[in-house]
């Protein structure tokens, strides 16, 4: 049973990565054609529900693994949980809100200003770096 939950946990992370709009954000940053910008924003919106499903399956399976493995008394799992939630906060506060503001504007100058200030690299580093750190904690289970 434990191995199946690990499989679901890893598969849900892969699903989250597949539907995540960070790659779209890099294209959005460079795009200046209003029609293409709207199309890219539609892609991110279309994947939104699926992204949240994968996020919650990842979270739930991680919590379940913590229970099944009796890991809740160790610091590494708490650190991994804090990092995972922090990734989610950064992605939503910085990425999601910025993309929503871009989607909601109909003023070309305002859109240009928002796109110029948008830094998708922050999202990529936060997501990839955070997930690599969580992977390290899960595999090596260091005593902190």
Secondary structure, 3 states (H helix, E strand, C coil): CHHHHHHHHHHHHHHHHHHCCHHHHHHHHHCCCHHHHHHHHHHHHHCHHHHHHHHHHHHHHHHHHHHHCCCCCCHHHHHHHHHHHHHHHHHHHHHHHHHHHHHHCCCHHHHHHHHHHCCHHHHHHHHHHHHHHHHHHHHHCCCC
